[in-house]
Amino acid sequence: MKNYLKYLGENIRTARKSKNLTIETLSELVGISESFLGTVERGESSISIETLINLCQTLNVSADYLVLDGKDNKPSPSDAKDTLFTMLRNASDAELNFLIDYVKLYHGRVKFETDN
């Protein structure tokens, strides 16, 4: 079995270094301690979803990039829609409420590049 924490930590470190950020700077921007970020980068600690989102926004990378072996595994738009619709159809009321709150929280905060 893969050591997912190790992959996550390595990918965070790679993204951090590609942005020329120190552990001190990134931890300050994300709102976590330097020592905690160090344990995450070494694969010794896991992170919350909130911290993952903050890291993604700060490093300008997708969660896929950080979690999936440093690859940006983006599905085609039609596959993405199919996946999303399937997930929504199968979601519990609690999951739907969470997703609605999440979209409300981040709507307008995330800038997307367009093909235009």
N, C-alpha and C positions, 0 to 999 in steps of 0.2 A: 504494500500500500504506500502511496506517495505521502511524503511529509508536506502537507499543504501549508502549514505554518512557515516552513522553511522557504517554499516557493514564494509565498506572500512577502516574507521579509526580504528575500533577495530582490524581488521585483520593486518593492518600495525603495530599497537602497539604490537600485539601478536608476529608477525614475528621479530620485532625489539628486543623485550625482549628475544626471543629465541636465538638470536645472541649475547645477552649480550651487546647491543648497547644503549647508552644514546640518548636522543633526540638531544643533542648537537652534538654528533658524527655522527648520521645518517643524520641530516640536513646538516652538513658540507660535508659529502660524496656525498650527492645527489645534493647539490648546492642550497638549499632553507634555509630560516631563521628558527631558532628554534621556534619562535612564530607561524609562518605559519604552520610548521609541527604539533605543538600542536593543532592548530585549525582543522587540517585535522584529527588527531587522535581522536578528540572529535566529529567528524562528522559535524563540523560547516563550513567547506570550501571544495570545490571541487579542483581537481588537473588537470593539463594538461596531455595529452598523453605522452609528453616528460618526465614529472616528474614521471608518472606511470612507464614508461620504466626504468628510472633511479632507482626508488625504487625496482623494480623487480630484476634488475641486482645486485644492492647493497645487497639486502636481500637474493638473490638466491632463489626466489620464482616465480611462474608463475603469470601472470595477473589474471588468473582464481582464484588462491588462494586468492588474495587480493580482488577481486571484487565479487566473488561468495561464500559468507558466509564462507570463510576460508577452502574451500574444493578444492582439485586439481582435477577438473572434466576433465580428459583427455580422449578423445574418442579413440577408437581402431584405429590403423593405417589405416585400410581400410575406416572406417567412417570418419576419418580426411581428407583423400584424397578426398573422395566423397564430403565432405563439402567444401573443398578448391576449387575443380573444379567447383562446383555449384556457389560458390561466384564469381569466376573469370569469368565464363560465363555470369553472370548477372551484372558484374561491369561496370560502366561507364568508358569512356576514362580517366577522371580525377582520378577516383579511381584506375584504372590500373596503371597510371603514378605514383601515390602516392605509391602504393605497390612496384613497380619496384624500386623507389628511396629508399624506406625503406629497401628492401632486399639488395640493393647495399651497403647501409650504414652499415648494421649489419652483412653482410656476412663475415664470418671469425672471427668476434669478439665474437660470442657466441659459447661456447664449449658445445657439446652434449655428453652425456654418450651413449655408444653403448652397445649392448647386447653381444658383443664378449668377 
